[in-house]
Amino acid sequence: MRSVLTTERTLVAGPALRTGPRASYRGVAQGPGEPHVVRTELAGSSTKDAARDGQGIGCFVHLTDLHVTDVQSPARFEFVNREWGDPRFRELLTMQRPHETLNTHAIEAMVRAINRVETGPLTGAAPSLVAVTGDGIDNTQHNELANLIALLDGGEVRPDSGAPGYDGVQRVDWRGEIYWKPDGPEDGDQFQSELGFPRHPGLLERAMLPFASEGLRLPWLRCWGNHEQVCQGVGVVTPELARWMVGSRKPIAMPPGIDPEAAVETFVQGAERFATGAYLEVAPDADRRPIGRADLLPESTCYVRDEGLVRFITLDTVCNAGGADGAVPREQLHWLERRLEEAHSTFRSRDGSPVRSAEEDRYVVVLSHHGYDTLSNPRCDQHADDLLALLSRFQNVILWLNGHVHANRITPRSTFWEVTTSALVDWPCQSRLVEVYRTAGGDLAIGCTMLDHDGEGLAGLHRELAANVPGNGFDSWRPGEAADRNAILLLPAPF
């Protein structure tokens, strides 16, 4: 599987490899390539025939929700997955994935795949950068961030933490049948006995070995996500929780006294409460200490990158008060307004009147972790509608790229397109190539093409396991519809 462009081939559910009473475990097979769907909701159908011919403006890759994970951390609360069927715990899930020990290997494979993309299929232009829109790591830890930097910049990746060798919930003798245990007997956990998951003796030890990443050959843009900020993407890192992260007590069961009606807010305000029940002793590790914004983005989490005729504007949509969903502070909107003015020779003022400036026109691409629908965190002031109105005032805004929901989705937003790309950590484990170009008819086109990695080594097993997770794999909404994947998005030329 050397090809990565899904216009050439796609990945689909293959034949059943093993069968359980609840589901069959299926392999990942090759399907036919998927053509581009031309979308004209913002341009009118008259431009449809001219969509594929024109002049290139920019080409780049969108990569999001990688989730480099310290799978042995004392500050992970995997036992919460027992509450999967209780909607009161929804915001706390997923706490553990059967394929999570292989996350770094999947990321390294995607890095290699991106490096092999020489030209875009629509314009023939070479990609110039990679936009990474948050949740590069899973649990706001320094050792996770060090591995993320090694993966994307090149260097040695060290998935192991604590004492040498795997010591976590997938260990064969760890209490709990809700975790896939690749070294265990075929009926030793729910994944093998009910879902047909296979045995893979020795996998966990192999997954913990250090390896080298070649790193991206392109510059990459960094973005702050909720998993960079808060424990398991939800809980505020209090001083007590920070001490727990580097300590030796690993919680293994829901403590008594956790009220399901208030479970989410309890975790948000004091996740250490979930660590007061039964525990096991594990090796401590000072490198598990929590990170801050300056560790990933030393200058600012909101910034501008001009690349040719394209201006990339990165926002910080993470709510400091905790919780998974996002928000945009009022002061960030003011900052954004100034950056938009710098990329326009004409625009509409707040009262709707036209304004002329001495600035040169650029096409504007906005980057953030959260999209419009998830800028809804009740713990912070919410200005999602104000953000949408602001972006719509500036005609050069053509695209808003984001992640967070771990699914492919493309939405027209009055004057621009919002494109959400699926997570690398969950099926379909993809990234997205984006090409911006002028059509032969003079309109603007944004070409989107999904990218797969080659599936070599442990990365292929990561994808196969992710595809078989109930509700999140082959049977889920995460891949989106055809029009959410390979698509040509048309707009009237803004200038």
C-alpha positions as CSV (number, residue, x, y, z in Angstrom):
1,M,0.0,0.0,0.0
2,R,2.4,2.7,-1.2
3,S,-0.1,5.1,-2.6
4,V,-1.5,7.7,-0.2
5,L,-4.0,9.7,-2.3
6,T,-7.5,8.4,-1.9
7,T,-8.3,9.5,-5.5
8,E,-6.2,6.5,-6.4
9,R,-7.5,4.0,-3.9
10,T,-9.5,4.0,-0.7
11,L,-9.5,1.8,2.4
12,V,-12.6,-0.1,3.3
13,A,-13.8,-2.9,5.6
14,G,-12.4,-6.2,4.4
15,P,-13.4,-9.8,5.2
16,A,-14.0,-11.0,8.7
17,L,-10.7,-12.3,10.3
18,R,-12.3,-13.5,13.5
19,T,-15.9,-13.5,14.8
20,G,-17.3,-12.8,18.2
21,P,-20.9,-13.0,19.5
22,R,-21.2,-9.2,19.3
23,A,-19.2,-8.3,16.2
24,S,-16.8,-9.6,13.6
25,Y,-13.2,-8.3,13.5
26,R,-12.5,-7.3,9.9
27,G,-9.3,-6.5,8.1
28,V,-8.7,-3.3,6.1
29,A,-9.0,-3.8,2.4
30,Q,-8.4,-1.7,-0.7
31,G,-11.3,-0.1,-2.5
32,P,-11.6,2.0,-5.6
33,G,-10.4,5.5,-5.7
34,E,-12.9,8.3,-4.8
35,P,-13.3,11.1,-7.3
36,H,-13.7,14.7,-6.2
37,V,-17.2,16.0,-5.5
38,V,-17.7,19.5,-6.9
39,R,-19.6,21.6,-4.3
40,T,-21.3,24.8,-5.5
41,E,-23.4,25.9,-2.5
42,L,-21.4,29.2,-2.3
43,A,-20.7,29.8,-6.0
44,G,-23.7,28.7,-8.0
45,S,-23.9,25.7,-10.4
46,S,-22.8,27.6,-13.5
47,T,-19.1,27.3,-12.4
48,K,-19.2,23.5,-12.0
49,D,-17.7,22.6,-15.4
50,A,-14.7,24.9,-14.9
51,A,-13.7,23.6,-11.4
52,R,-10.7,21.4,-12.5
53,D,-8.7,23.8,-14.7
54,G,-6.9,26.9,-13.4
55,Q,-3.9,28.5,-11.8
56,G,-2.5,27.3,-8.4
57,I,-2.4,29.7,-5.4
58,G,-1.3,27.4,-2.5
59,C,-1.0,23.8,-1.5
60,F,-0.7,22.5,2.1
61,V,-1.6,19.6,4.4
62,H,-4.0,19.6,7.3
63,L,-3.2,17.2,10.1
64,T,-5.1,17.1,13.4
65,D,-5.8,15.2,16.6
66,L,-2.7,13.0,16.7
67,H,-2.9,12.2,20.4
68,V,0.7,11.2,21.3
69,T,-0.1,9.3,24.5
70,D,1.8,8.2,27.6
71,V,-0.2,5.1,28.0
72,Q,1.3,4.3,31.4
73,S,0.6,7.7,33.1
74,P,-0.9,7.7,36.6
75,A,-3.0,10.7,35.5
76,R,-5.1,8.6,33.1
77,F,-8.4,7.3,34.3
78,E,-9.1,4.4,31.9
79,F,-11.6,2.8,34.2
80,V,-14.1,5.5,33.3
81,N,-14.7,3.6,30.0
82,R,-16.9,1.3,32.1
83,E,-19.5,4.1,32.0
84,W,-19.6,4.0,28.2
85,G,-23.4,3.6,28.0
86,D,-24.2,6.4,30.5
87,P,-24.7,9.7,28.8
88,R,-23.8,11.6,32.0
89,F,-20.1,10.6,31.4
90,R,-20.1,11.4,27.6
91,E,-17.7,14.4,27.9
92,L,-15.1,12.2,29.7
93,L,-14.9,9.5,27.0
94,T,-12.9,8.0,25.4
95,M,-10.4,7.4,28.2
96,Q,-8.6,4.5,26.6
97,R,-8.3,3.0,23.1
98,P,-7.2,-0.6,22.3
99,H,-4.7,0.8,19.7
100,E,-3.3,3.6,21.8
101,T,0.1,2.0,22.4
102,L,0.6,2.3,18.6
103,N,-0.3,6.0,18.2
104,T,3.3,7.2,17.8
105,H,3.9,4.5,15.0
106,A,0.8,5.7,13.1
107,I,2.0,9.3,13.3
108,E,5.4,8.4,12.1
109,A,3.8,6.6,9.1
110,M,1.7,9.7,8.3
111,V,4.9,11.8,8.4
112,R,6.4,9.5,5.8
113,A,3.3,9.6,3.7
114,I,3.2,13.4,3.8
115,N,6.8,13.6,2.8
116,R,6.1,11.4,-0.3
117,V,3.4,13.8,-1.6
118,E,5.3,15.7,-4.3
119,T,2.3,17.4,-6.0
120,G,-1.4,17.9,-5.5
121,P,-3.7,16.0,-7.9
122,L,-5.6,19.0,-9.0
123,T,-2.9,21.7,-9.5
124,G,0.4,19.9,-9.7
125,A,1.7,22.2,-7.0
126,A,4.0,21.0,-4.3
127,P,2.7,21.4,-0.7
128,S,4.5,24.1,1.2
129,L,3.6,23.5,4.9
130,V,1.6,21.3,7.3
131,A,-1.1,22.9,9.5
132,V,-1.5,20.9,12.7
133,T,-4.7,22.0,14.5
134,G,-4.3,20.8,18.0
135,D,-4.4,17.8,20.3
136,G,-1.0,16.7,19.1
137,I,-0.7,15.1,22.6
138,D,-3.2,13.4,24.8
139,N,-2.7,14.4,28.4
140,T,-0.8,17.7,28.7
141,Q,2.5,16.0,29.6
142,H,6.1,17.0,28.9
143,N,7.1,13.5,27.7
144,E,4.2,13.4,25.3
145,L,5.3,16.8,23.9
146,A,8.9,15.7,23.5
147,N,7.7,12.7,21.4
148,L,5.4,14.9,19.3
149,I,8.4,17.3,18.5
150,A,10.6,14.3,17.7
151,L,7.9,12.8,15.4
152,L,7.3,16.0,13.5
153,D,10.8,17.6,13.5
154,G,12.7,14.3,13.3
155,G,14.6,12.5,16.1
156,E,14.3,9.6,18.6
157,V,10.8,8.8,19.8
158,R,10.5,7.1,23.2
159,P,7.0,5.8,23.8
160,D,8.0,4.2,27.1
161,S,7.8,6.0,30.5
162,G,8.4,5.1,34.1
163,A,10.3,1.9,34.4
164,P,11.5,0.1,31.3
165,G,8.8,-2.0,29.6
166,Y,5.0,-1.7,29.4
167,D,3.1,-1.3,32.7
168,G,-0.5,-0.3,32.0
169,V,-4.1,-1.4,31.7
170,Q,-3.4,-3.7,28.7
171,R,-1.0,-5.8,30.8
172,V,-2.3,-9.4,30.9
173,D,-2.6,-9.5,34.7
174,W,-4.2,-6.0,35.0
175,R,-7.6,-6.1,36.7
176,G,-10.4,-5.3,34.2
177,E,-11.9,-7.1,31.2
178,I,-12.8,-3.8,29.4
179,Y,-9.2,-3.4,28.0
180,W,-7.9,-5.3,25.0
181,K,-5.0,-7.5,26.2
182,P,-3.0,-8.7,23.2
183,D,-0.9,-11.1,25.4
184,G,-3.9,-12.6,27.1
185,P,-6.0,-15.7,26.4
186,E,-8.7,-15.5,23.6
187,D,-11.5,-15.2,26.1
188,G,-9.6,-13.0,28.6
189,D,-11.2,-9.6,27.8
190,Q,-14.3,-8.3,26.1
191,F,-12.5,-7.3,22.9
192,Q,-11.3,-10.8,22.3
193,S,-14.2,-12.8,23.7
194,E,-17.0,-10.6,22.2
195,L,-15.6,-8.5,19.4
196,G,-13.2,-11.0,17.7
197,F,-10.1,-9.0,18.4
198,P,-6.9,-11.1,17.9
199,R,-4.0,-12.0,20.2
200,H,-0.7,-10.3,19.5
201,P,1.8,-11.7,22.0
202,G,4.8,-9.4,22.6
203,L,3.1,-6.4,20.9
204,L,3.1,-4.1,24.0
205,E,6.8,-4.6,24.5
206,R,7.5,-3.9,20.9
207,A,5.4,-0.8,21.0
208,M,7.4,0.7,23.9
209,L,10.8,0.4,22.1
210,P,12.4,3.7,21.0
211,F,12.5,4.4,17.2
212,A,13.6,7.1,14.9
213,S,11.3,9.5,13.0
214,E,12.5,11.1,9.8
215,G,10.4,14.2,10.6
216,L,8.4,16.4,8.2
217,R,10.3,17.9,5.3
218,L,7.9,20.8,5.4
219,P,7.5,23.5,8.1
220,W,4.5,22.8,10.4
221,L,2.2,25.2,12.1
222,R,1.4,24.6,15.8
223,C,-2.0,25.0,17.4
224,W,-3.2,24.7,21.0
225,G,-5.9,22.1,21.7
226,N,-7.8,21.0,24.8
227,H,-5.6,17.9,25.3
228,E,-2.6,20.2,25.4
229,Q,-4.3,22.2,28.2
230,V,-6.2,19.9,30.5
231,C,-6.0,16.3,31.9
232,Q,-7.5,13.8,29.4
233,G,-8.7,16.9,27.5
234,V,-11.2,17.8,30.2
235,G,-9.9,18.3,33.7
236,V,-8.1,21.4,34.9
237,V,-4.5,20.6,36.1
238,T,-4.6,21.6,39.8
239,P,-1.4,21.5,41.9
240,E,-2.6,18.3,43.5
241,L,-3.2,16.7,40.1
242,A,0.2,17.9,38.8
243,R,1.9,16.1,41.8
244,W,-0.2,13.0,41.0
245,M,1.0,13.0,37.3
246,V,4.7,12.5,38.3
247,G,3.9,10.2,41.2
248,S,3.6,6.4,41.6
249,R,-0.1,5.7,42.3
250,K,-2.1,4.5,39.3
251,P,-5.9,4.6,40.0
252,I,-7.7,1.5,38.7
253,A,-11.3,1.9,39.8
254,M,-14.0,4.5,40.2
255,P,-13.8,5.8,43.8
256,P,-16.8,5.7,46.0
257,G,-18.8,8.9,46.3
258,I,-18.6,10.1,42.6
259,D,-22.0,11.4,41.8
260,P,-22.8,10.4,38.1
261,E,-25.0,13.5,37.8
262,A,-22.0,15.7,38.6
263,A,-19.2,13.5,37.3
264,V,-18.1,15.7,34.5
265,E,-17.9,18.9,36.6
266,T,-16.1,16.9,39.4
267,F,-13.5,15.8,36.8
268,V,-13.2,19.3,35.3
269,Q,-12.7,21.1,38.6
270,G,-10.7,18.4,40.5
271,A,-9.7,15.3,38.4
272,E,-7.7,14.1,41.4
273,R,-11.0,13.1,43.0
274,F,-11.1,10.2,40.5
275,A,-7.7,9.0,41.9
276,T,-8.9,8.5,45.5
277,G,-10.1,4.9,45.0
278,A,-8.2,1.7,44.5
279,Y,-4.7,2.0,42.9
280,L,-1.6,0.2,42.0
281,E,2.0,1.3,42.5
282,V,3.9,2.1,39.3
283,A,7.3,3.7,38.6
284,P,7.2,7.5,38.9
285,D,8.5,9.8,36.1
286,A,9.3,13.5,36.4
287,D,9.0,13.9,32.7
288,R,5.2,13.4,33.0
289,R,5.0,17.0,34.5
290,P,2.3,19.2,32.9
291,I,3.1,21.6,30.0
292,G,2.1,25.2,29.5
293,R,1.3,27.1,26.4
294,A,4.9,28.5,26.1
295,D,6.3,24.9,25.9
296,L,4.5,24.4,22.5
297,L,4.2,28.0,21.3
298,P,6.9,30.2,23.0
299,E,5.8,33.5,21.5
300,S,2.0,33.3,21.3
301,T,-0.8,30.8,20.7
302,C,-2.4,33.2,18.3
303,Y,-0.2,34.1,15.4
304,V,0.1,34.8,11.6
305,R,2.0,32.9,8.9
306,D,2.1,34.4,5.4
307,E,2.9,31.8,2.7
308,G,2.9,33.4,-0.8
309,L,-0.6,34.8,-1.4
310,V,-2.1,32.9,1.5
311,R,-2.3,34.3,5.1
312,F,-2.7,31.6,7.8
313,I,-4.2,32.9,11.1
314,T,-4.0,30.5,14.0
315,L,-6.4,31.0,16.9
316,D,-6.5,29.6,20.5
317,T,-10.0,28.3,21.2
318,V,-9.2,26.3,24.4
319,C,-11.3,27.2,27.5
320,N,-8.9,27.7,30.5
321,A,-11.7,26.7,32.9
322,G,-11.7,23.1,31.6
323,G,-14.0,21.0,29.5
324,A,-13.5,19.5,26.1
325,D,-15.2,22.1,23.9
326,G,-13.9,25.6,23.1
327,A,-14.6,29.3,23.2
328,V,-13.2,32.5,21.7
329,P,-12.4,35.3,24.1
330,R,-13.6,38.8,23.2
331,E,-10.0,40.2,23.1
332,Q,-9.0,37.5,20.6
333,L,-11.7,38.7,18.3
334,H,-10.2,42.2,18.4
335,W,-6.8,40.8,17.6
336,L,-8.2,38.7,14.8
337,E,-10.0,41.8,13.3
338,R,-6.6,43.6,13.0
339,R,-4.9,40.6,11.4
340,L,-7.8,40.4,8.9
341,E,-7.5,44.1,8.0
342,E,-3.8,43.5,7.2
343,A,-4.8,41.0,4.4
344,H,-7.4,43.2,2.7
345,S,-7.3,46.2,0.4
346,T,-11.1,46.6,1.0
347,F,-13.4,45.3,3.6
348,R,-16.6,46.1,5.4
349,S,-16.5,47.9,8.8
350,R,-18.5,46.9,11.8
351,D,-21.4,49.1,10.6
352,G,-21.3,47.6,7.1
353,S,-19.7,50.6,5.4
354,P,-16.9,49.9,2.9
355,V,-13.3,50.6,4.0
356,R,-10.2,51.0,1.7
357,S,-6.7,50.4,3.0
358,A,-3.1,50.4,1.7
359,E,-2.7,46.7,2.4
360,E,-2.3,44.0,-0.2
361,D,-4.9,41.4,-0.7
362,R,-4.2,37.9,0.5
363,Y,-6.3,34.8,0.7
364,V,-7.0,34.0,4.4
365,V,-7.1,30.6,5.9
366,V,-8.1,30.4,9.6
367,L,-6.8,27.6,11.8
368,S,-8.1,26.5,15.2
369,H,-8.7,23.3,17.1
370,H,-12.4,23.8,17.6
371,G,-14.9,24.5,14.9
372,Y,-18.1,26.6,15.0
373,D,-20.3,23.8,16.4
374,T,-17.9,23.1,19.3
375,L,-17.2,26.7,20.4
376,S,-19.9,26.1,23.0
377,N,-18.1,25.6,26.3
378,P,-20.4,26.9,29.0
379,R,-17.5,27.5,31.4
380,C,-16.2,30.4,29.2
381,D,-17.7,33.3,27.5
382,Q,-19.0,32.2,24.1
383,H,-18.6,34.3,21.0
384,A,-19.0,31.7,18.2
385,D,-21.6,33.8,16.4
386,D,-19.5,36.9,16.7
387,L,-16.5,35.0,15.2
388,L,-18.7,33.8,12.3
389,A,-19.9,37.4,11.7
390,L,-16.4,38.8,11.8
391,L,-15.0,36.3,9.3
392,S,-18.0,36.9,7.0
393,R,-17.2,40.7,6.9
394,F,-13.9,40.0,5.2
395,Q,-14.3,38.7,1.7
396,N,-10.7,37.3,1.5
397,V,-11.5,34.7,4.2
398,I,-11.9,31.5,2.1
399,L,-11.3,28.6,4.5
400,W,-11.5,27.7,8.2
401,L,-9.6,24.5,9.1
402,N,-10.2,22.7,12.4
403,G,-10.5,19.3,14.1
404,H,-11.6,18.2,17.6
405,V,-14.6,16.1,16.6
406,H,-12.5,13.3,15.0
407,A,-14.5,13.3,11.8
408,N,-14.5,14.5,8.3
409,R,-17.0,17.3,7.7
410,I,-17.3,20.2,5.2
411,T,-19.7,23.0,5.9
412,P,-20.5,26.1,3.8
413,R,-20.5,29.2,6.1
414,S,-22.1,32.1,4.3
415,T,-19.0,33.4,2.5
416,F,-16.3,30.8,3.2
417,W,-15.9,27.0,3.8
418,E,-15.4,25.3,7.1
419,V,-13.4,22.1,6.7
420,T,-13.0,19.7,9.6
421,T,-10.6,16.8,9.2
422,S,-10.7,13.5,10.9
423,A,-8.3,12.5,13.7
424,L,-5.2,10.5,13.1
425,V,-5.8,8.7,16.4
426,D,-9.2,7.3,15.3
427,W,-10.5,5.6,12.1
428,P,-10.1,6.6,9.3
429,C,-6.7,7.8,10.6
430,Q,-6.2,10.3,7.8
431,S,-4.9,13.7,6.9
432,R,-6.0,16.1,4.2
433,L,-4.2,17.7,1.3
434,V,-5.6,21.2,0.4
435,E,-5.1,23.0,-2.9
436,V,-6.2,26.6,-3.5
437,Y,-6.5,27.7,-7.2
438,R,-8.3,29.9,-9.6
439,T,-10.6,28.1,-12.1
440,A,-10.5,28.7,-15.8
441,G,-13.7,30.7,-15.4
442,G,-12.1,33.1,-12.8
443,D,-13.7,31.7,-9.7
444,L,-11.8,30.3,-6.6
445,A,-11.5,26.6,-5.9
446,I,-10.4,24.8,-2.8
447,G,-9.5,21.2,-3.6
448,C,-9.5,18.7,-0.7
449,T,-8.0,15.2,-1.0
450,M,-7.7,12.7,1.8
451,L,-4.4,11.1,2.5
452,D,-3.7,7.6,4.0
453,H,-0.4,6.3,5.2
454,D,1.0,3.1,3.7
455,G,0.1,0.9,6.6
456,E,3.5,-0.6,7.0
457,G,4.5,-2.2,10.4
458,L,2.7,-1.3,13.6
459,A,1.0,1.6,11.9
460,G,-1.1,-0.8,9.8
461,L,-2.2,-2.7,13.0
462,H,-3.0,0.6,14.6
463,R,-5.4,1.4,11.8
464,E,-6.9,-2.0,11.7
465,L,-7.6,-2.0,15.5
466,A,-9.1,1.6,15.2
467,A,-11.4,0.4,12.4
468,N,-12.8,-2.3,14.6
469,V,-13.6,-0.2,17.7
470,P,-17.4,-0.4,18.1
471,G,-19.1,3.0,17.3
472,N,-15.8,4.6,16.3
473,G,-14.6,2.5,13.4
474,F,-16.0,1.0,10.2
475,D,-19.5,1.4,11.6
476,S,-19.2,5.1,12.6
477,W,-19.9,8.5,11.2
478,R,-16.3,9.6,11.4
479,P,-15.2,9.2,7.8
480,G,-18.1,11.5,6.7
481,E,-19.9,11.4,3.4
482,A,-18.2,11.5,0.1
483,A,-18.7,15.2,-0.1
484,D,-16.9,15.6,3.2
485,R,-13.7,14.0,1.9
486,N,-12.5,14.5,-1.7
487,A,-14.2,17.7,-2.7
488,I,-13.7,20.8,-4.8
489,L,-15.2,23.8,-2.9
490,L,-16.1,26.7,-5.2
491,L,-16.3,30.4,-4.2
492,P,-16.5,33.6,-6.2
493,A,-13.1,35.1,-6.5
494,P,-12.7,37.5,-3.5
495,F,-10.4,40.0,-5.4
